[in-house]
Every structure is written in C-alpha cells, then in structure tokens.
Amino acid sequence: RDVNPEQQLETYGADAIRLFILGSNFMKAEPVPVDKEGIVFNDTIKTILTPLWNAYHFFTLYANAANITVSHEPNLVNPLDKYIVSELNDLIKTTTSALNEYKPDIAVKEFVRFLDILNNWYIRRNRDRFWDEDIDAFETLHYVLTTFCKVLAPFAPFISEYIFKNLTGLESVHLEDWPTPTQSDEKIVNDMRRVQMI
C-alpha cells in the first residue's frame, strides 16, 4: 500500500515531517526512505520537538510556581549562563551559514546537539538555582528559549510560534527579526566541552 501523506501529517504533525525532510538528503536531491507508517518521523520528535517542549515546560513550571516575571535580557554572571548563551550564539552562526548555503540539514543536526546541551547540561546542573528562584537563571533560560524559537521558526513554524507567543506575549515569532549573535565566551565553551567529554 502507498504512503498516505495526510495520515502521516495527522499522526506526527507538520513540524516533525518538515524537520525530517530538511534534515535528510532530500534537499540534496537524493533518495530518502520513508516507511509506510511514518516511524522515521519519530526521530525528529524525540531529538528536537520533545526536548524543546521539555525545556519550555520546565521553565513555565518553575516560573509560575515562583511567580517569576522576566523583564529583560539575562545578566550573564554565572559561568553556566555564559556557556549556554555562547552555545546559542554558535547555533545562530551555524544556522545562518547553513541557510545561506542551502544546507538546512547542517542546521537540523545543530538543533539536536544544542537541545541536548540545554536539557542535559544547562537545566540539569541549574535545578537548584531555579528552585532557589535565581532570577538570572530564569532570565537566561527565557532568553535562550525565545531566541531558539526564532532560529527554529523556518524549520518548525508551529511549535516555535506556540512557545514564543506564550513566553513573550508578542504577536508572532514569524514577525521577529532574525537573531544576531552576540560575543561568545570561547574559553568557557571550550572548557565546558572538554568536561562533557570526560
């Protein structure tokens, strides 16, 4: 039986399918195998959409519990805050370059890497700060999530729109300017990456 695109869109969602296609060899005009059930789309759900949703859910859960209102860009004093924003800046640079060169698959791979760092390194190691209602931690995570949504928006427009609007109250992520990377702390990035390899 043939693949039913409408059924797969209904089952997995447009964002998952878009990310799969943009991250595959399809953009290089090479064959891309898709099983009839669409199970291949689970990979982008597992590595991008679910981790993003988990980070968003973590932020809203703790921010609402502590009645935190984020009012401005983060005050980068904590080394982990500096690190995650530096990784975000690297992501913006890589994604911008990938789109300029018509290589979206490179950007999709970077989304996976960045979200893994965000959830399994930054958030996990900062749980006590969020529990203690450290405003710098909240402002940093808010900044990272909203900026990441701007970068992800051309690839996964629906989840990006939902999260961005809920976090900012602004009209649409798709009306925002493309983010410009700020200065990265290369020493912290290199040090953290070395520690992660241990």
C-alpha positions as CSV (number, residue, x, y, z in Angstrom):
1,R,0.0,0.0,0.0
2,D,1.1,3.5,-0.7
3,V,2.3,6.1,1.8
4,N,-0.5,8.4,2.9
5,P,0.9,11.9,3.5
6,E,-2.3,13.2,5.0
7,Q,-2.4,10.4,7.5
8,Q,1.2,10.9,8.5
9,L,0.7,14.7,8.9
10,E,-2.2,13.9,11.2
11,T,-0.2,11.4,13.2
12,Y,3.1,13.1,13.5
13,G,2.4,16.8,12.8
14,A,3.8,19.1,10.2
15,D,6.8,20.2,12.3
16,A,8.2,16.7,12.7
17,I,7.8,16.0,9.0
18,R,9.4,19.3,8.0
19,L,12.3,18.7,10.3
20,F,12.8,15.2,8.9
21,I,12.8,16.4,5.3
22,L,15.0,19.4,5.9
23,G,17.4,17.3,7.9
24,S,17.6,14.5,5.3
25,N,19.3,14.1,2.0
26,F,16.1,15.1,0.3
27,M,17.5,18.6,-0.1
28,K,20.5,17.2,-1.9
29,A,18.1,15.5,-4.4
30,E,19.0,12.1,-3.1
31,P,16.5,9.3,-2.2
32,V,15.1,9.4,1.3
33,P,13.4,6.2,2.5
34,V,10.1,6.7,4.4
35,D,8.3,3.7,5.8
36,K,4.6,3.4,5.3
37,E,3.8,4.0,8.9
38,G,6.0,7.1,9.1
39,I,8.0,5.8,12.0
40,V,11.1,7.7,10.7
41,F,9.4,10.9,11.8
42,N,9.7,9.8,15.4
43,D,13.4,10.7,15.3
44,T,12.8,14.4,15.0
45,I,10.1,14.3,17.6
46,K,12.5,12.5,20.0
47,T,15.6,14.6,19.3
48,I,14.1,18.1,18.7
49,L,10.4,18.6,19.4
50,T,10.2,16.8,22.7
51,P,13.4,18.2,24.2
52,L,12.3,21.7,23.3
53,W,8.9,21.1,24.8
54,N,10.5,19.7,28.0
55,A,12.7,22.8,28.4
56,Y,9.7,25.1,27.8
57,H,7.6,23.1,30.3
58,F,10.4,23.2,32.9
59,F,10.7,27.0,32.6
60,T,6.9,27.6,32.8
61,L,6.5,25.2,35.7
62,Y,9.2,26.8,37.9
63,A,8.4,30.4,36.8
64,N,4.7,30.0,37.5
65,A,5.4,28.3,40.9
66,A,7.7,31.1,41.9
67,N,5.6,33.9,40.3
68,I,8.6,35.0,38.3
69,T,8.2,37.7,35.7
70,V,11.1,38.0,33.2
71,S,11.6,41.7,32.3
72,H,14.9,42.0,30.4
73,E,17.8,40.2,28.8
74,P,20.0,38.0,31.1
75,N,22.7,39.2,33.4
76,L,25.4,36.8,32.5
77,V,27.5,36.4,35.6
78,N,27.2,32.6,36.3
79,P,29.6,30.5,34.1
80,L,26.8,28.2,33.1
81,D,24.7,31.1,31.9
82,K,27.6,32.5,29.9
83,Y,28.2,29.0,28.5
84,I,24.6,28.3,27.2
85,V,24.3,31.8,25.6
86,S,27.7,31.2,23.9
87,E,26.4,27.9,22.6
88,L,23.3,29.7,21.4
89,N,25.4,32.2,19.6
90,D,27.3,29.4,17.9
91,L,24.0,27.9,16.9
92,I,22.8,31.2,15.3
93,K,26.0,31.5,13.3
94,T,25.9,27.9,12.1
95,T,22.2,28.1,11.2
96,T,22.6,31.4,9.4
97,S,25.5,30.0,7.4
98,A,23.7,26.7,6.6
99,L,20.6,28.6,5.3
100,N,22.8,30.9,3.2
101,E,24.4,27.9,1.6
102,Y,21.1,26.0,1.2
103,K,22.2,23.3,3.6
104,P,19.4,23.0,6.2
105,D,20.5,19.5,7.2
106,I,23.5,21.1,9.0
107,A,21.2,23.3,11.0
108,V,18.9,20.4,12.0
109,K,21.9,18.5,13.3
110,E,22.9,21.6,15.3
111,F,19.4,21.8,16.8
112,V,19.7,18.3,18.1
113,R,23.1,19.0,19.6
114,F,22.0,22.3,21.2
115,L,18.8,20.9,22.8
116,D,20.8,18.0,24.3
117,I,23.2,20.5,25.9
118,L,20.3,22.7,27.0
119,N,18.4,19.9,28.7
120,N,21.1,17.6,29.9
121,W,23.8,20.0,30.8
122,Y,22.4,23.5,31.5
123,I,19.0,22.8,33.0
124,R,20.1,19.6,34.9
125,R,23.0,21.4,36.5
126,N,21.0,24.5,37.4
127,R,17.9,22.9,39.1
128,D,19.0,24.3,42.5
129,R,19.1,27.8,41.1
130,F,15.6,27.5,39.7
131,W,14.4,26.0,42.9
132,D,16.0,28.9,44.8
133,E,14.3,31.4,42.4
134,D,17.5,32.8,40.9
135,I,16.3,35.5,38.6
136,D,19.5,35.3,36.5
137,A,18.8,31.6,35.7
138,F,15.2,32.4,34.7
139,E,16.1,35.3,32.5
140,T,18.9,33.2,30.8
141,L,16.6,30.3,30.1
142,H,13.8,32.6,28.9
143,Y,16.3,34.4,26.5
144,V,17.6,31.1,25.2
145,L,14.2,29.6,24.6
146,T,12.7,32.7,22.8
147,T,15.9,33.2,20.7
148,F,16.0,29.5,19.8
149,C,12.4,29.7,18.7
150,K,13.3,32.5,16.3
151,V,16.1,30.3,14.8
152,L,13.8,27.2,14.6
153,A,10.8,29.0,13.2
154,P,11.6,28.5,9.5
155,F,12.0,24.8,10.1
156,A,9.3,24.1,12.7
157,P,6.9,27.0,12.5
158,F,4.1,25.7,14.7
159,I,5.8,24.8,17.9
160,S,8.1,27.8,17.6
161,E,5.0,30.1,17.3
162,Y,3.3,28.5,20.2
163,I,6.2,28.6,22.6
164,F,7.4,32.1,21.6
165,K,3.9,33.7,21.9
166,N,3.4,32.1,25.3
167,L,6.7,33.2,26.6
168,T,6.6,36.8,25.2
169,G,3.0,37.8,24.6
170,L,4.2,39.2,21.3
171,E,2.2,38.8,18.1
172,S,4.3,36.2,16.2
173,V,7.7,34.7,16.1
174,H,7.5,35.0,12.3
175,L,7.3,38.8,12.6
176,E,10.6,38.9,14.5
177,D,14.0,39.8,13.1
178,W,16.5,37.0,12.6
179,P,18.7,36.9,15.7
180,T,22.1,38.4,15.6
181,P,24.7,36.5,17.6
182,T,26.4,38.4,20.5
183,Q,30.0,37.8,21.6
184,S,30.7,34.2,22.7
185,D,33.0,33.3,25.6
186,E,35.1,30.8,23.7
187,K,37.2,29.8,26.7
188,I,34.1,28.8,28.7
189,V,32.7,26.9,25.7
190,N,36.0,25.0,25.2
191,D,36.3,24.3,28.9
192,M,32.7,23.0,29.1
193,R,33.1,20.9,26.0
194,R,36.2,19.3,27.5
195,V,34.4,18.5,30.7
196,Q,31.5,17.0,28.8
197,M,33.8,14.5,27.1
198,I,35.1,13.1,30.4
